[in-house]
Protein backbone atom coordinates (compact mmCIF):
# COMPACT_ATOMS: atom_id res chain seq x y z
CA UNK A 1 0.00 0.00 0.00
CA UNK A 2 1.29 3.43 -0.91
CA UNK A 3 2.25 5.96 1.73
CA UNK A 4 1.13 9.55 1.96
CA UNK A 5 3.59 12.33 1.19
CA UNK A 6 5.87 12.80 4.19
CA UNK A 7 7.99 15.99 4.39
CA UNK A 8 10.35 14.39 6.93
CA UNK A 9 11.10 11.36 4.73
CA UNK A 10 11.16 13.57 1.64
CA UNK A 11 14.03 15.55 3.15
CA UNK A 12 15.96 12.28 3.47
CA UNK A 13 15.30 10.99 -0.08
CA UNK A 14 18.57 9.87 -1.65
CA UNK A 15 17.20 8.06 -4.70
CA UNK A 16 14.19 8.29 -7.04
CA UNK A 17 12.60 5.21 -8.60
CA UNK A 18 9.72 5.00 -11.03
CA UNK A 19 7.61 1.93 -11.69
CA UNK A 20 5.93 1.82 -15.08
CA UNK A 21 2.89 -0.47 -15.54
CA UNK A 22 2.82 -2.70 -18.61
CA UNK A 23 0.33 -0.43 -20.36
CA UNK A 24 3.17 2.07 -20.96
CA UNK A 25 5.70 -0.43 -22.35
CA UNK A 26 5.44 1.02 -25.86
CA UNK A 27 6.58 4.48 -24.69
CA UNK A 28 10.11 5.53 -25.63
CA UNK A 29 12.78 6.08 -22.98
CA UNK A 30 12.74 9.81 -23.80
CA UNK A 31 8.98 10.07 -23.24
CA UNK A 32 9.24 8.20 -19.95
CA UNK A 33 12.15 10.36 -18.79
CA UNK A 34 10.19 13.55 -19.41
CA UNK A 35 7.17 12.26 -17.48
CA UNK A 36 9.36 10.91 -14.64
CA UNK A 37 11.01 14.30 -14.24
CA UNK A 38 7.64 16.04 -13.95
CA UNK A 39 6.14 13.46 -11.60
CA UNK A 40 9.14 13.47 -9.26
CA UNK A 41 9.18 17.29 -9.28
CA UNK A 42 5.89 17.25 -7.35
CA UNK A 43 5.82 13.98 -5.39
CA UNK A 44 3.06 15.21 -3.08
CA UNK A 45 0.67 14.99 -6.04
CA UNK A 46 1.63 11.45 -7.10
CA UNK A 47 -1.19 8.89 -6.95
CA UNK A 48 0.99 6.01 -5.73
CA UNK A 49 3.94 7.10 -3.63
CA UNK A 50 6.06 4.93 -1.37
CA UNK A 51 9.22 5.47 0.66
CA UNK A 52 11.68 2.62 0.96
CA UNK A 53 14.10 2.78 3.88
CA UNK A 54 17.72 2.54 2.83
CA UNK A 55 20.93 2.59 4.80
CA UNK A 56 21.58 6.25 4.05
CA UNK A 57 18.01 7.58 3.90
CA UNK A 58 15.01 6.79 1.73
CA UNK A 59 14.22 5.97 -1.86
CA UNK A 60 11.10 7.63 -3.24
CA UNK A 61 9.19 5.12 -5.37
CA UNK A 62 6.37 6.37 -7.57
CA UNK A 63 4.20 4.00 -9.55
CA UNK A 64 2.92 5.83 -12.62
CA UNK A 65 -0.86 5.88 -13.09
CA UNK A 66 -2.99 7.25 -15.94
CA UNK A 67 -4.01 10.07 -13.56
CA UNK A 68 -0.38 11.05 -13.11
CA UNK A 69 0.13 11.11 -16.88
CA UNK A 70 -2.91 13.32 -17.31
CA UNK A 71 -1.82 15.67 -14.52
CA UNK A 72 1.71 16.25 -15.85
CA UNK A 73 0.60 16.43 -19.49
CA UNK A 74 -1.60 19.42 -18.69
CA UNK A 75 1.19 21.25 -16.90
N, C-alpha and C positions, 0 to 999 in steps of 0.2 A: 504494500500500500504506500502511496506517495505521501511525503511529508508536506507540511505547509512551509512557506517561505520563513526562514529564520535568520534575522539579521546577525545574531551571534555566530552561527555556523557559517553564514555567508562571508563574514570577515576572515574566516579561517580556511576558505576554499583555496586549494592549491592546484586543482585540476578540474577541467570541464570535460564531461563526457556526454555524448548524444546518442540516443538509441532511436534508430529509424525502423518503423514497422515495415513489413514486406510490401505494403501497398505503394511505397515510395522507392522500390528497388530500381525502377527505370529512370530515376532522376540522375543527372550527371553529378560528379563530385563537386563541380563549381556551383551548381544550383544548391546542393546540400550545404556547402560551406557558407554561402550567402545567408541562407535561412538560419543555420546554426549561430552565426555571428549575431543576427538580430534577436534570436530567442534567448541566447545567453546574455545579451545586453540588458534584458529586463526579466531576470529569473522570477521575480515576484508574480509575474503574469503568466508563467508557464502552467499548463494544465496538469502535467504530471512531473513533479519535481521530487527528487530524493537526494539525501546527503549520505554519502558513504564515508564512514570513519576510516582514516588512514593514519599511518604512523606520525606524519607531520601536520595533519590537519584534516580537511575533508575534501572529497571529490563531489562536485555538483553533477548529478545525473538527471538529464531531462529526456523524457520519452516524447518524441514529436507526435502531435495529434493533428487531425485536420483543422481543429479550432486554432491551434498555434499557427499553422500555415496561413489561415485566413487573417489572423490578427497581424502578423508581420508583413503580409503582402499588401495590406491597406496602408501601412505606415510608410 
